[in-house]
Amino acid sequence: MVKFSNGMWWNRDGVHIDWAVEVVKPQVEKDSIRCVATSKHVNHRGDTLNTPTITIRTSSPAPHIALITASHWKSQTSTQQGPDYELFPDVDLNRIQATHADDIKTSLTDNQLSLRTSTISVQIDTRPSAFNIDVISHANRENPTSTTQSTSPDLLLTKLGWRSIGYVKENTTALNPSAALTNPDQGERWMTMQFQLSVGEKIYGLGERFGPFVKNGQAVEMWNEDAGTSSEKTYKNVPFLLSSRGYGIFVPDSGRVSFEVQSERTTRINIAVPSEKLSTYLIHGPTPKAILENYTLLTGRAALPPPWTFGLWLSTSFTTQYNEQTVNEFLEGMAKRDIGVGVFHFDCFWQKGFEWCDYEFDKEYFPDAVGQLRRLKEKGYKICVWLNPYIAQESSIFDEGAKNGYFIKKPDGSIWQIDYWQAGMGIIDFTNPDACTWYQSKLNKLIDMGVECFKTDFGERIPTGSTVYHNTNYSVEKMHNFYAYLYNKVTFEVLEKRLGKNKAVVFARSATAGCQRFPVHWGGDPMSTYEAMAETLRGGLSLGTSGFGYWAHDIGGFEGKPDPGLYKRWFAFGSLSSHSRLHGSGSYRVPWIIDPSGSSDTILRQFVSLKLSLMPYLYATAISTHQTGTPMMRPLFFEFPEDRNSWTIDEAYMLGENLYVAPVFSGSDADLVGSGGYSAAGSSFAPEDPTATKGDEKGSAGNEKASVQVYIPPGDWFSILTGEFFTGPSWSVQHHGYDSIPLLLRPGRAIALSAGAPTDSYFDERGVWKLRDLNETSGDERAWRGDGEWSARGAEYDFADKVTILVNASQPVDDVKVVIPDSRDEKLGQSAAEVRVYGNVEKGKIYAEVVIGEMKGEWRLVVVGKGLDSARSVVGQGKKLEA
């Protein structure tokens, strides 16, 4: 964190700032404007001497985006070294700019230098001693944010006013001409821009941050750290913020960027970089969705994960003991309990201790790894293995990597090594193309064995001291954060090349801007407590607001062993996240070990089945995320920006456009005193005894209810799991057992579910989703056949088969489109069918009409409404149903 001031009037000791005071030499070009700003008022020719200047250039590289760059000295290493973010990676920028060129208007008057587009303008005041830059929206009437209501079509989004762009010198020789000649590099130098923060304006994003969701009042530094989830540090720093006023700011600097969000100056967002140049992209919305759509046009949108990734992932956990027998016992046990698992993950110890990574199965525990993976795949499981980019000195491939220059080096040419994590490990240098090819060759062998996914762990512990990269044009400071981008890109690309488009996925922890292109990301290492569960959600919402579309977390927490109550509550939350994984540190996460009572078995079966039933809706949402950049799990204000209350909610979220989810952060009302949900057993580096069968059974035997206060957005919302209606805007106190969670269908909307999923579910007379009891479930619906026959049950199935359209008709349904995604490999990302839903139950009926494609066999329309005595339900095979 960087603060240059000491209160409002003084600078911190040792700090001198050359502020932009007055514009001289304004220039207009066809598609950009440029000016030089002096650091003092120019009274006469003599003032042009010994006066530092700042050069400011403004352009609009794409619609709805303005770029402001301020630079001091232009030929310094800090301004010329990479790495730079890959911008506009998914589009034809030349075509966009050719179309956009006619929309850009530049002008110069006696008082103003201006660049204007149809949606955003940048206006620079050129009057003497009056430096100011206004950033103006020309689409204010489209801005629903309550803090920006105005009758004018133009709105000041933000500005750079008095003392807002400056060149900062700390403990330098700059003010001593003689010393500056002999010791010019002493001290630190920064560029800063300080944007106005308006009354009521709130700031979000800046990566996966686990503290307060609203960033006002926080000092945030872009520097990736392996620091867990309980501090201000994070694995995923993204120099992008989103404002409630209808704009976003992206800083295209991969190094250490400092944001003081109302934490240094209470009316400003102060941004600083240790460089001679600072650029900021001002991204117009005005809605949050539009801001993210434009931001992800700039930095790239997430690839579409394949459907199988949305099923349940089961892990070995970290330091636990396991072999093929253990794996089989876990998978068969899940199948016997009718808990669908689609993906099995081998964590670190699939490789031999002290030898990570050699990318080879430990022959002691997995003597027939090829055969084992084949047998798992024959049962339908997808396989994921853990890896990191660190190569231990004892690894069989260390010498090969060292000899060929594939590791980061020191200035003397030796390998940069360290004993933290793996003894004597080297770090793969992804700036070396040959090292990338070598690394990918190791992964190709695993893909040949049947591995479909790599958990790309770590990537944050990247050195900056005595560090030399193959690409000497890359700054070691900037590479600290950017390493995560190269690491995940190289890994993702080998999977995509081998498996095909829309079929590649990683499971990544570290990230920076642009890493959203390589999904999926998970939230790192939380404790096994309700508090950590809440901070995990804040981190996911923050990351989604930073442009990341798909996200997961360690259900039950990572460190420690969750008690049964926490385990069940977290699983409900995890199953209603975009991706769901059971994983821990030193404790197994299968339910019968966490909770011998059997209660957790039932809860997991229910919520896995619910998610699989929701796959037509969820995968349609995933496709939209891939196309637009709007995250699957999104803050309420993405859907209700006009509702001021929604901008403060961080304990609930929208899952897609139409489902509201509010995790329950306590086991039961009786647990609210004295229960933290945490057991030290199974904490990091202390593995659980695999023979243990008993655990803390507190809250495990029954279905105790907990009170949860949730904010209800406007309208009459339908609870899919209880059949109740809740009317907003209001705060509602609800009571939920472990088998329930606030899961509400938006008024006037419809979603698609499937009874053709590998579950045995149905809707009762109230329109409530139900799962048949295990003893009522037919053998065709189960993954366990008895006599040792068991198989995977994941999220891959025909989404157009046995579809149910569930409609909340508490208000008129106005031409709602319901997309049924195509689940065939060659058609991923496309629609199998589209259904138009419309009507008004108060005046007649609700209609569902297939307008594109077709359903397979019978499909059902279920209509619920606050004014209806019971749900209306009809089944048919034609193109149109009415109820």
C-alpha positions, 0 to 999 in steps of 0.5 A: 500500500502506498500513501504519499500524503500526510493529511490533506495539505502535506506530503509524507516525509521525503516525498515530493510530487510534481503535479500537473498544474497547467496545460501547454502544447495541446494537440488534436489528432484524428483519433486522439488528443495529446497535451503537455502539462507543466508542474507550475504556472508558466508566467514567462519564458524563464518558467519553461526551464527547470520545470518537470512536465507530464505528457498526457495522451487520450484515445478511444481504442474501442467503443465505450472505452477511453484510454488516458496515459500520463508519462514523465520520462518516456525512455526509461526501462520501467516504461519499456519493459514487459510483460504486457497484458494481451489486450483484445485477444478474442476479437479482430481489433482492426475491424472494430477500430475501423468501425469505431473510427467514425464515432471518435470526434476530437476538438480544441477550443480556447478553453478545452481539449476534447475527445468524444464518442457517442457514449463517453468523452474526455475533456481537458481544461486548457486554461492557465493553472486550471488543469482538470480532466472530466470523464463524461457519460452520454448515456446517463438515461440508460444508467439505472444506478440509484446514485446517478439518477439525473434528467440530463443525458450527460453525467460526470462519471469521474474526474482528475482535478486539482493535484490529481496527476503527478510524478512522485519522488521519494528520497531521491536526488531530484531536487539536488542538481549536483547529486542528481548527476552523480546518483540519479537512481536513488530513491523511488519514483511513481506515477499517480492518478487520483480519480474523484469519488462521488457521493454514495459511489461504491467500488468493487472488484480488484481481484479475489478479495476476501475482506469487505466486498465494497472496497471503499476505505481499503488500501489494495495492492496488486501483488499475488501471495500464497496467504490463505483467505483470511487476510488482505492478501490474495492469490488473484490480483486484478487491476480492475475496479467497477464503480456503482456510478456506471464505469470501470477502470483497468490499469494495464500494468502487470506489476505492483499497482497500488489502489487507495480507495477512499483510504488516503483521500476520502473523496478519491481513488488514488492509483499509483505505479512505480514507473514513469508511465501510468495508463488507465482504461475508462470503461463505460457501462453504464450497467454492471453487465455492460461494464464487464462486457466491455472490460472482457472485450478488452482483456478476454472472455472465459472459454466455455468449460465442458458440461462434465466440469459442472458435476461433483469433483471428489478429491483425495485431499492433500496430505492424506494417505491413499492408493487405488484401493482408497480411491475405489472405496471412496467412489464406490461408497459415494455410488452406494449412497447415490451421491453422483460424482463425475470427476476424481482429483488426485492431489499432490501425493500422486507423485512421490514426496520430495520429487514434486513435480516429476509429473509421474505417478508414485509407483509405490502407491500406484504401481499400475497407474495406466490401468487404474486410470483406464478402469476409472474412465471405463466407469465414466469418471473424468480425471484431474491431477494436481501440479505446480510449476516448481521442480524439486531438486530430487525430481527425475526431470530437474537435471534435464530442465537445468541443463537446457535452461528451462528454469528461472536463473540468477545473474551468475547463470545458476538456477534460482533455487529455494527450499520452501515447499520442495527442497532445492526446487527450481521454477519453470521459466515460461518466458522461454518457448523451449521450456513451455514445449518441454513442460507441455510434453510432460503433460501430454504423457498424462493426457495420453494416460487419460487425464482431462484436467490439471489443477494448476496450483501455486504460481504466486511464490515467484521471486524478484530478487537476483532473478533473471528470465530467458526473456530479458525484456521482461521486468522481474517485478512485473513477472511476479504477477504475470507468471500466473498468466503464462503458467495457466495459459501454457497449461490450458493451451495443451489441453485445448490442443489435445481435447478440442475447443470447449473441452479444456479446463484447468483448476487454477489458484493464482491469477491476474487480469486475462486469466479468466480466459483459462477457467476454472478458478478456485478460492484457495485455502479457507479454514473450516469455519462459518466465518471462512465460508462467508469470506469465501463467498466474498472472494468469489463475488469480488472475483466475478466482479473482476471478470472471472466467469466460473469459480469454485471453492473447497467445500467444508473449508481446506484447513481443519476438519469441518463438523457435520453441520458446517459440512452440510451447510457448505455443501449446499452453497458449494453445489449452487456454485458454478463448480463444486469440489470436495477437498481438504488438507489433512482430512478426507471429505467423503460424508461417512467419515465427516459424519458417521450418522448418515445425515450428510449422505442424504444432504449430499445426495439431495444437493448433487441431484438438484444441481444435476437437475438444474444443468439445462439452466446452468449450462445455458448460463455458462454459455452466456458467461462465455459470450458476455463476460457476466459471471455465473455467480453474480452480485445482486446489483448485476440484476438489480442495479436500480435497487440501492440495497443490492449494492451492499449485499455480500451474503447472497448472490444470483446464480445466473439471471433467475435464481437467488441463492443465500447460503446459511452461515450457521448449523442451527440456532442452537449452534450460534453460541460456542460453535465455530464449526472447526476441528484442528484434526486434519489441519495442514501437514497433519493427515487424518488417520485413514482408519478413523470412522468417528468424528465430531457428530455435533449437529449431525443426527437430525435436520436442525433449522437455522434462522437466516436473514436475507434481503429479497429484491423487488417482486414475489420470489418463489422458493424452489425447495419450500414452496413459499413466496417472499415479497420484496423489497424487504428483509426476510427471516427464514428458517432452513434445515440442512436439507434446505437453502434460500433458493428463489426463482425470480418473479416473471421468469422461467428456468429449464430443469431436467428429469432426464438428469441422472437423478430421480426428481419431480415437482410436487403439487406446489411446484417444489422440487423433490428427490425420491427417497433412496429406497424408491429410486429405480436401479436405472437412476443409480450409479451403484448396481451392487456386487461391486458394480458402480460408475460415475454419475456426472453432469453430461446428459441430453439436456433436451430430454425430459425437460421441465419449464418452471415459471414463476408467474407472480407477475406477467411473463413477458416473452421470456426466452428459455435456452435448452443447450445442446450437450453433444460434443460437436455442438457445445455452446449451441442451443438444442432448443429455445422456448418462448414463455409468455402470459398472465395467470390473472387474465388466463394462462401461461404459454410455453412455445418451442420456437427453435429446435425441438424437445426430446419426447415429453416435456413439462410446463409447471407454473407457480404464482403467489395467487395460485392455490397450487401449481399448474402442471401439464405434460406434452410432446408438441411444440406448445404447452399451456397451463 
